[in-house]
Amino acid sequence: MRTLGWLAIAAWTLNTAWEWHVPRRDIDGTRVALIATALVALPAAVWTIRSAGPVQGWAFWLGAAPLQLLAGGISAATRVKVGSTIKWSGAPVRAGWQLALLIVAGVLGTAVAWWCGSLVYAGAVVWALVGIVLRTIARDRNLAIGASAGLPGPVVLAAAAEGG
């Protein structure tokens, strides 16, 4: 649990650093380093939870579940941050880029959900995908991207239920 605590602190700190750094700076090496480091810390946290064996009862609800939720939320946020970085770089945001990022998010979310067998992690990823669906349909009026964002959700949940 001690290792897991340090990984959770690292992931949360990276997320906080991102939130502080991005509005103040343009695209730079720090932004890329924050994304890359978060993408290393999160699988390490999930692996630590998985290798600890089955956790039940209060230990699950007070220990493993919040960290799985954090890992799922931050990993989804990291994928959104990659899209934001592309957008802020001045690159034209085209449907192809959006679809590619959604495919990558779906594949990675499915793989990690299956690997760790965590419905809590999968739920956080699905929650982020629902947010993308709602935003792209309601605000951007882009039904194709919105519908595409909703497709990986059931697959991620099914992978978590079957994995582990």
Kinemage of the C-alpha trace (Angstrom):
@kinemage 1
@onewidth
@group {chain A} dominant
@subgroup {mainchain}
@vectorlist {calphas} color= white
{ca met a 1} P 0.000 0.000 0.000
{ca arg a 2} L 2.929 2.334 0.666
{ca thr a 3} L 4.154 2.062 -2.954
{ca leu a 4} L 0.633 2.619 -4.173
{ca gly a 5} L 0.355 5.744 -2.039
{ca trp a 6} L 3.480 7.245 -3.582
{ca leu a 7} L 2.253 6.438 -7.091
{ca ala a 8} L -1.098 8.068 -6.321
{ca ile a 9} L 0.681 11.149 -4.966
{ca ala a 10} L 2.836 11.271 -8.112
{ca ala a 11} L -0.188 10.979 -10.429
{ca trp a 12} L -2.150 13.624 -8.524
{ca thr a 13} L 0.855 15.969 -8.435
{ca leu a 14} L 1.395 15.551 -12.178
{ca asn a 15} L -2.250 16.344 -12.823
{ca thr a 16} L -2.047 19.443 -10.596
{ca ala a 17} L 1.173 20.554 -12.298
{ca trp a 18} L -0.539 20.181 -15.671
{ca glu a 19} L -3.507 22.293 -14.548
{ca trp a 20} L -1.162 24.997 -13.291
{ca his a 21} L 1.321 24.903 -16.172
{ca val a 22} L -0.906 24.752 -19.251
{ca pro a 23} L -2.738 28.095 -18.927
{ca arg a 24} L 0.560 29.906 -18.318
{ca arg a 25} L 2.743 28.461 -21.064
{ca asp a 26} L 2.725 27.562 -24.716
{ca ile a 27} L 3.673 24.112 -26.021
{ca asp a 28} L 6.962 23.196 -24.443
{ca gly a 29} L 8.957 20.246 -23.165
{ca thr a 30} L 7.407 20.499 -19.708
{ca arg a 31} L 3.940 19.778 -21.083
{ca val a 32} L 5.210 16.725 -22.957
{ca ala a 33} L 7.136 15.534 -19.874
{ca leu a 34} L 4.027 15.870 -17.673
{ca ile a 35} L 1.956 13.787 -20.095
{ca ala a 36} L 4.664 11.127 -20.498
{ca thr a 37} L 5.307 10.813 -16.773
{ca ala a 38} L 1.597 10.520 -15.989
{ca leu a 39} L 1.304 7.764 -18.582
{ca val a 40} L 4.062 5.870 -16.727
{ca ala a 41} L 2.813 6.487 -13.153
{ca leu a 42} L -0.767 5.410 -13.835
{ca pro a 43} L -0.047 1.924 -15.219
{ca ala a 44} L 2.410 1.436 -12.352
{ca ala a 45} L -0.364 2.283 -9.856
{ca val a 46} L -2.812 -0.058 -11.573
{ca trp a 47} L -0.176 -2.810 -11.671
{ca thr a 48} L 0.482 -2.366 -7.948
{ca ile a 49} L -3.234 -2.731 -7.192
{ca arg a 50} L -3.475 -5.804 -9.410
{ca ser a 51} L -0.373 -7.507 -8.020
{ca ala a 52} L -1.592 -7.072 -4.424
{ca gly a 53} L -4.210 -9.755 -5.055
{ca pro a 54} L -7.911 -9.591 -4.351
{ca val a 55} L -8.921 -6.834 -1.964
{ca gln a 56} L -12.378 -6.949 -0.412
{ca gly a 57} L -14.561 -5.089 2.045
{ca trp a 58} L -13.390 -1.860 3.626
{ca ala a 59} L -9.854 -2.306 2.252
{ca phe a 60} L -11.311 -2.219 -1.251
{ca trp a 61} L -13.710 0.688 -0.720
{ca leu a 62} L -11.275 2.846 1.266
{ca gly a 63} L -8.026 1.848 -0.449
{ca ala a 64} L -8.147 0.252 -3.866
{ca ala a 65} L -11.403 1.722 -5.259
{ca pro a 66} L -10.496 5.419 -4.791
{ca leu a 67} L -7.090 4.837 -6.361
{ca gln a 68} L -8.613 2.947 -9.282
{ca leu a 69} L -11.084 5.799 -9.745
{ca leu a 70} L -8.214 8.306 -9.624
{ca ala a 71} L -6.199 6.238 -12.115
{ca gly a 72} L -9.154 5.980 -14.496
{ca gly a 73} L -9.963 9.678 -14.211
{ca ile a 74} L -6.409 10.872 -14.666
{ca ser a 75} L -5.722 8.463 -17.533
{ca ala a 76} L -8.836 9.738 -19.301
{ca ala a 77} L -7.789 13.321 -18.563
{ca thr a 78} L -4.315 12.604 -19.933
{ca arg a 79} L -5.817 11.501 -23.239
{ca val a 80} L -7.910 14.668 -23.340
{ca lys a 81} L -4.765 16.673 -22.601
{ca val a 82} L -3.033 15.132 -25.614
{ca gly a 83} L -5.923 16.377 -27.760
{ca ser a 84} L -5.712 19.809 -26.151
{ca thr a 85} L -1.973 19.920 -26.771
{ca ile a 86} L -2.535 19.185 -30.463
{ca lys a 87} L -5.210 21.881 -30.618
{ca trp a 88} L -3.095 24.477 -28.760
{ca ser a 89} L -0.109 23.729 -30.992
{ca gly a 90} L -1.992 25.354 -33.854
{ca ala a 91} L -2.493 22.136 -35.764
{ca pro a 92} L -5.835 22.075 -37.538
{ca val a 93} L -8.314 20.010 -35.552
{ca arg a 94} L -9.855 17.713 -38.087
{ca ala a 95} L -12.250 14.822 -37.695
{ca gly a 96} L -9.404 12.411 -38.507
{ca trp a 97} L -7.376 13.586 -35.490
{ca gln a 98} L -10.415 13.394 -33.250
{ca leu a 99} L -11.279 9.885 -34.407
{ca ala a 100} L -7.670 8.733 -34.030
{ca leu a 101} L -7.550 10.021 -30.439
{ca leu a 102} L -10.889 8.354 -29.655
{ca ile a 103} L -9.641 5.054 -31.082
{ca val a 104} L -6.422 5.277 -29.044
{ca ala a 105} L -8.406 6.196 -25.899
{ca gly a 106} L -10.790 3.290 -26.488
{ca val a 107} L -8.021 0.765 -27.120
{ca leu a 108} L -5.906 1.892 -24.140
{ca gly a 109} L -8.919 2.139 -21.833
{ca thr a 110} L -10.067 -1.330 -22.882
{ca ala a 111} L -6.595 -2.831 -22.484
{ca val a 112} L -6.027 -1.389 -19.005
{ca ala a 113} L -9.582 -2.230 -17.877
{ca trp a 114} L -9.132 -5.829 -19.042
{ca trp a 115} L -5.625 -6.069 -17.597
{ca cys a 116} L -6.634 -4.861 -14.129
{ca gly a 117} L -10.206 -6.178 -14.175
{ca ser a 118} L -11.452 -3.045 -12.447
{ca leu a 119} L -15.000 -1.885 -13.041
{ca val a 120} L -14.136 1.227 -11.011
{ca tyr a 121} L -11.320 2.141 -13.430
{ca ala a 122} L -13.558 1.311 -16.400
{ca gly a 123} L -16.354 3.423 -14.940
{ca ala a 124} L -14.082 6.468 -14.788
{ca val a 125} L -13.046 5.972 -18.419
{ca val a 126} L -16.687 5.549 -19.498
{ca trp a 127} L -17.660 8.677 -17.529
{ca ala a 128} L -15.033 10.641 -19.501
{ca leu a 129} L -16.306 9.223 -22.793
{ca val a 130} L -19.876 10.218 -21.884
{ca gly a 131} L -18.588 13.739 -21.230
{ca ile a 132} L -17.022 13.786 -24.683
{ca val a 133} L -20.267 12.546 -26.235
{ca leu a 134} L -22.310 15.250 -24.527
{ca arg a 135} L -19.837 18.012 -25.320
{ca thr a 136} L -19.386 17.158 -28.979
{ca ile a 137} L -23.093 16.719 -29.637
{ca ala a 138} L -24.446 19.625 -27.569
{ca arg a 139} L -21.706 22.228 -27.980
{ca asp a 140} L -19.848 21.302 -31.149
{ca arg a 141} L -22.895 19.898 -32.960
{ca asn a 142} L -20.741 17.054 -34.275
{ca leu a 143} L -22.930 13.968 -34.193
{ca ala a 144} L -20.380 11.694 -35.921
{ca ile a 145} L -17.590 12.361 -33.390
{ca gly a 146} L -20.064 12.271 -30.499
{ca ala a 147} L -21.457 8.904 -31.544
{ca ser a 148} L -17.929 7.580 -32.114
{ca ala a 149} L -16.935 8.623 -28.585
{ca gly a 150} L -19.777 6.560 -27.153
{ca leu a 151} L -18.825 3.326 -28.918
{ca pro a 152} L -15.850 2.284 -26.719
{ca gly a 153} L -17.818 2.609 -23.445
{ca pro a 154} L -19.571 -0.779 -23.424
{ca val a 155} L -16.384 -2.445 -24.686
{ca val a 156} L -14.344 -0.955 -21.821
{ca leu a 157} L -16.912 -2.140 -19.247
{ca ala a 158} L -17.073 -5.621 -20.780
{ca ala a 159} L -13.281 -5.860 -20.794
{ca ala a 160} L -13.141 -4.959 -17.101
{ca ala a 161} L -15.797 -7.554 -16.271
{ca glu a 162} L -13.908 -10.277 -18.161
{ca gly a 163} L -10.355 -9.243 -17.274
{ca gly a 164} L -8.165 -9.429 -14.263
